Amino acid sequence: MIIKVLLTVIFLAVMIGVGLYTRKQASSVDGFVLGGRSVGPWLTAFAFGTSYFSAVVFVGYAGQFGWKYGLSSAWIGIGNAIIGSLLAWIILGKRTKLMTQHIESRTMPDFFGTRFQDQGLRVAASIIAFVFLIPYTAGVYSGISRLFEMGFNIPYEYCVVIMSILTAVYVILGGYKATAMNDFIQGIIMLFGIVAVIAAVLSAQGGLTEAVNKLAQMPADGATEPGSGMFATWLGPDPWGLLGVIILTSLGTMGLPQMVGKFYSITDESAIKRGTVISTLFAFVVAGGCYFLGGFGRLYDPVINEATGKIAYDSIVPAMLITLPDVLIALVVLLVLSASMSTLASLVLTSSSTMTLDLIYRDKKSLPGEVEDGSIDDIVAEKIERRKVVVMRVLIMFFIAISLLIALNPPTFIAQLMGISWGALAGAFLAPFMLGLYWRGVTTASVWACFIWGVGLTVINMLAGNPINPINCGAIAMIGGFPVVWIVSLLSKKMQKEVVNKIFECYN
């Protein structure tokens, strides 16, 4: 216990120290939200990866999908690396950096408002982002707190409160630069931690070959006789269900504000190329390792929820890890703490900046090259900038408080919380954002249609009692957004050609 407490205290002290170190760079809006658009490839790549993979993945997804699909769940991690990291950087990285800098966009809602010349889109996108980032944040709290409960015997309620306060402190102090620097430190811990934990778990089962043999003997759900090895096969017992999870968790990153925002802040195009390689390798190790580890969950006795009589999926991974030596448990706690605090920091920063810049202080945006009317004194402008930063800091506390209330009484499994959040956000944003970077023919009406499609499908499915599994519903919302934008763009009024050409000048 002394080792666990000591390592955790040192870790948290470093996080707060980084926040203090970077606080001077967080005095302006650009500094607080984007790190001055001068964050290097290593920090950006690790920020992308650590924001991607949190306790939701390590505890919730790895446990639930490892149990359902066995070793084939490792395909989810591979999909995350290839689609969610490699393709995301290749498809979005350069174009996002160039266009958002050209139109002076600081947030994804700001991008929609300026790119499609409709401030109503900006408002709608900011509300969607704020509302649906909350269940994702609650899921992260829930996941990390279960690990703390396992490692320190601290009640769940105390864990979520402590985590929320500590995350708020360093984000409020240093903004995005503090988040990125801490993400780098946290990412290194995650890389070493996942490798060490996998080695320890497999060693406890007699090695890789023996563990796979044991898994092959596991009976199918509802059966009592030894299985036919389906949990140790390449595609597992449900390939189509597995595909839905891969799509949701991989494709979704390209439509999430907190993920896409990383491309806004990177220094230049050469940094994007290096960041692509770093981020992809990070995802292979961390995501692939998490799901590979979760695939062996059936070798351990599941925890049964007394209220429902069903397996508590969020307790599967903690049940696997509780048998490890104390030093490794301390490493696991730091691993999940690192993953979760980085994701929490990214979520609360994204939400607060969106609310501040796109709802409360919604400045009139002009296209590049246009002269703004009613220019204000530099001193007044500086005061307004500082006021915006103060409002963002207050909203960070507000956002964390709401998420905390949900986390203290979570309505469903972590995976379902994330499915609802990712489905609505990426279903609404992915297609219009990606196509808006490449295709001049995307219309304002098509963006509205996709917003209604993504949010509408997710909410209707949720209100109807989830007749479609939230994971699969999210995947449908994302993929379906592309034909929605394409068809509506062909049928609706086109944007002015001069305006579109001026926006796309950044690629000349």
N, C-alpha and C positions, 0 to 999 in steps of 0.2 A: 504493500500500500504506500509506503514511503517513496519507493521508486516511481510509482504511478503519479502520485501527487506532485513530486518534485519536477518530473518531466513536464507535466501539464502546466505547472506554475511558470516554469522557464519559457515554455512555448507561448503562453498568454502574455507574459511580460514583453517578449520580443514583438508580438503583434501590436501591442499598445505603443511600444517604443518606435516602431515604424510609423505609426500614426502621428506621433509627436514630431518625428524627424521630417515628415512631409507636409506638415500643417501650413507652412508658409507658401507652398505651391498651390494651396487650395483656397486662396483668397478670392480668385475670380471664377466666373462661371465655367470658362473653358478649362481652367486649371482643376476645378473641383469635379467636373463631369467627364472631361476627356484627357486629363493630364497634360494639357497644353498641346495636344495632338503630336506629342514627341516621345511616345513610349516605344522602346526598341523591340526587336523580334522575340527575344527570349522572354521578356516580361509579358508581351502580348500573347505569345503562344501558350505560356503557362497559365495566364489569366483566362484564356479561352478554355483550356482543358480543365482547370480546377472549377470554373463556373459550370462546366458541362457535367462533371461527375461529382456528386455529393453523397451524403448519407442516403438519399433517395435511391441511388444506384447501388451502393455497397450493401445497405441493409434491406431496403424495400424491394427493388427490382431483382437484385442477385438472389435474394432468398425466395421470392415468389416464382420467378421464371426458372430459376435453377431447379426448384421443386417440380414445376410443371413439365419442363422440357429436358431435364438432365444435362448431360454434357453438351448437347446441341445448343444450349443457351449461350455457349461461347460465341456463336455466330452473331449474337446481338452486339457483343463487344467489337467483333471484327467489322460489322456494319457501321458501328459508331465511329470507328477509326477511318474507314474508307469513305463513307458517305458523309457522316456528321463532321469529320475533321478535314480530310484531304479534299474532297469535292467542295465542301463549304468554302475553304480558303481559295481554291482555284476559281470557282464560279463567282464568288461574291467579293473576295478580298480586295483586288485591285480596283474594280469598278465602284465598289462601295466607298473606298477611300477617296477616289477622284471626284465622284459626283457629290458626295456629302460635303466635301471641302469646297467644291465649286459653288454649291448653292447655300453654303454656310449653315448646314443642318447639324444640330447637336444631338437630336434624338430621332427614333424611328417615326413617331407621330409628326415631328417637324418635317421629316423627309416627305411623308405623304402629302402634307399640306402644301409644301413648296413645289415638289415635283409635279403634282397634279392640280396645282393652282386652286385649292379648295380648303379654306381654313376649317370648314366643317369636318373634313376628313381628319384634320389634326386633332380636333377636340374628341371626335369619336374614337380614334386610335388610342389617345391617351387614357380615356375612360376604360376601354377594353383592356389595355395593358395593366392599369392599376387594379382593376377588379380581379383579373385572372392570374396575376402574379401572386396574389394572396394565398390561394390554396397550395401553390407550389412551395411557397415559403413555409407554410404550416407543415407540409410533408417533410421538408428538410429538418425543421425543428424536431419533429416526431422521430425521425430516423436517428439523429445524433443522440437524442436523449435516451433512447433504448440502449445504445451502446454504453453510455455513461452509467445508466442504471445497472447494467451488467458488470462493468469494470470497477465501479466505486460504491455500489450499493446505495446510491443517492436516489431518492424518490424522483420519478419522472418530472413532476411539476417543478421542483427546484432546478432541475437540469435545464429545462427550456427557458426559465427566467434568467438564469445565469448566462446562458449562451446569447440570449437576445441583448442583454446589457453590454456584454463584452464586444459583440459585433458592432453595436451602435457606436461604442466609444471610438474605435479606430477608424470607422468610416466617416463619422462626423468630424474627426480631427483632420484626416488627411485626404479624404475624397478618393478619386480614382487612382491617383499615384500610390497612395498608401495601400489600396486594394491590390494593385498590380504587383507591388513589391512583396506584399504578404503572400500573394498567390504563388509567386516564384518559390518562396521558402516552403509554403505548404505543399506545392507540387513535388518538390524533392522528397519530402517526407512521405508523400503518397507513393512515389515510385519505389522507394526502398521498402516501405511498409507492406505493400501488396505482395511483393516477391517473397519477403520473409514469412508472411502469414501463409501463403500457398505452400511453401516448403514445409512449414511446421504442421499444417493440417494433413498433408499427404504423408508425411513421416509418421504421424500418429495412426494412420490407417494402414501402415506397412509398405508405403511407397506408392508410386503412380499406378503400376500394373495391378497391384493388389486392390487398390481403391477402385479402379475401373471394373475389376472382376466382381467386387462386392456390389457395385452399382448395377451391374448387369443382372444380378440376381434379385433385384428389388421387384416386388409384385406391382402390377398396374393398380391405379386407383380403384378401390372397390373389390379387388381380388385378394385372395389369401395365399395362392400358390406363387412360387417364384416366377418372376417375369421372363420374358423372352429376350431380354437385353435391350429393350427399347430406350431405356434411359442412358445407355452407353453407346448409342448409335449416332451417326452423323446428323440426321435430320430429326431424331426424337419422335415422340408419340403424336405430335400435332404440328406438322410443317407449316400449314397455312396460318395457324395462330401465331407461330414463331415469326412468320413473315410480317404480320401486322405489328408486332412489337418492334422488329427491326426498323420498319418504316417510321413508326411513331418516334422512336428514340434517336434515329439517325437523321431523317429528313427534317425533323422538327427544329433542329438547331438553326437552320437557315431562315427561319421565320420568327425567332424569339428575339425581342428587343435587347435583352441583356447579353446575348451572344453576338449578334450583328454589330452592336455598339463597339465591340473590340476593334473592328476594322476602321472605325472612325478615328481612333486615337493613335494608330501605328505611324511611325515616322515617314516611311517612303516605300516605293515599290520594291526596292531590293530587300527591305526588311520583310515584306510580305512573302517573298520567295523563301527566305530562311525560316520564317514563322510557320509556313506550310509544312515543311519537313519536321520541325520540332513538335508541332501540335499533333501531327499524325502519329509519330513514334510514341508520344506521351499517351495518346488514346489507345494504341495497341496494348501497351503494358498495363495501364490502369483499368480501362474498360474490359479488355480481354481477360485480364486477371480476375476482376470482380465476378464476372459471369462464369468463368471457368471454376472458380472457387465455389460459387453458389450451386453449380451442377452436382456437387457432392453432398448437398443438404439432406438427401434421403438416407444417408448413412448415419444420421443422428436422429434421436427421438424428437418428434415435433412437439411444439407447445400447443395445447388445445385451449381455445378461448372458451372460458366457462359459460359465458352468456349465450354464445351462439352454437357452441359445440363443434365449431369448425377450426381448422388449423390457423394459428396466428402467424401468417406469413412473415410479418415484420420481426418475429422472434426466432426465425430459423437460423440466420447468420449469427446472432448473439449466442444461440445454443451451440453452434459449432465452435465458437471462439472461447467459450468459457472454460474449456478444458485445457487451454494453452497455458504455458508458464507465465508468471506474473510480468516478466519483462516484455514478453510478446503482447500480452494484453495491454500493457502501457503503450506499446507501439501502435496497436490497433486503435486505441482510443485517440492517439495523436493523429493517426491516419484519417479517421472519420471526422475528427475535429477539424483537421486541415481542409478536407474536402467540403465540409458543410459550411464552415465560416467563410470560405472563399465564395461559395455559391450565395450564401445569405447576403454577403457584402455587395455582390453584383446585383442581386435582386432589389435590395432596398435602395441602392444608388440609382438604379434604372427607374424605379417607381417614383422616387422623390423628384428626380430631375424632370421626368415626364410631366408630373402634376404641376411643378413649378413653371417650367418653360412653355408648356403647351396648354395649360388651363388658366393658371393664375396670372402669369406675365406673358401673355400671348402677343409678342411683338409683331407688327406688320412686316412681312417679309417681302423683299424686292428681289428680282432676278439679278444675276451677276451683270455688272455693267450699267445698271440703272441707278439713278440718283434718288436717294431717299428724301422724302419731303419732311420738313420739320425736324431737322437735325438738332440735337441737344448739346448743351455745354459738356465738355469732357469731365468736369468735376461732378456734374449731376449724373452723367452716365456711369461714372465710377461708383457713386453712391447706390445707384439702382442695381449694379452688378453685385455689390456687397449684400444688398438687401435680398437679392435672389438666392445667394448662397446661404444666408441665414434661414430663409423660408425652406430651402431644401433640407437643411439640417433638422429643422423642426418636423418636417414631413417624414424624415427617416424614422424618427421616434414614433410618429403616429402610425406609420406603416408596420413597424415592428410590433407595436402594441396590438393592432388588429390581428396580425398573423399569430401572435402569441395566444390570443383568446381562442382562435380556432385550434391551435396545436394542443391547448390544454383539454380540449374536448373534440378530438379529431373525428369526423363523421364516417370515415372509411379507411381502408388500407392505404398506405403510402403510395403504392403504385396507382391506385385509382385517383388519388388527389392529383398526382402528376399528370395522369392521362387527361383529366378534365382541363387542367391548366394548359398543357401543351396543345391539346386538340383545339381549344378555342383560339389561343394566340396564334399558333402556326397556321391553323385553318383560315384565319382571317388575314394574316399578314404575309405568309410565305409567297404565294403566287403573285400578288400585286407588287411586292417589293422586288423579287427576283426579275420578273418580266419588265418592271419599270426601269431596271438598270440596263436592259438590253433592247427592248422593243419600243420604238417611238409611238406605236399605234395603241398603246394601252390608254383607255379613256377613264375619266373621272367616275363615270357611272359604273364601270366594271369594278373599280376599287370598292365602291359602296356595296355592290352586289356580293363581292367576296367577303366583306366584313359581315354582312347579314348571313351569308352561307356558313362561315366558320363558327360564329358565335351561336347562330340559330340552331344548327344541327347539334352542337354540344349541349346547349341548354335544354332543348326539347327532349333529347335523349336522357338527360339527367332527370328532368321533371317526370318523364314517363317511367322512371324506375330502371333506367339503363337496359332497355331491351337489347341494345347493341352494347357489347362490352366496351367500357370507356376507352380502352386501349385501341381496339379496332375502330371505334367511332372517330377517335382522333386521327388515325391514319387515313380514314375515308375523307375527313374534313380537309386534310392537307392536300391529298392528291386531287380531290374534286375541285379545289380552288382554281387549278390551272384551266380546265375547260370552262369554268364559270367566267374567268377573266377574259379568255379568248373569245368566247361566243358573244358576251355582252359588249366587248370592244368592237367587234365587227358590226354590231347592230346599233350602237349608240353614237352620239355626237362626238366628233373628233376634237382634240385640243387644237388651239391655234398653232399652225406650223412654225411661225416665227418664235413662239415661246418654247416649243419643244426643241427646236434647233439650238436655241440659246442655252438650254439646259444640257444638251448633249455635246456642246463645244468642248467640254472637259476631256473628251476622248479623242479629239483631233490630234 
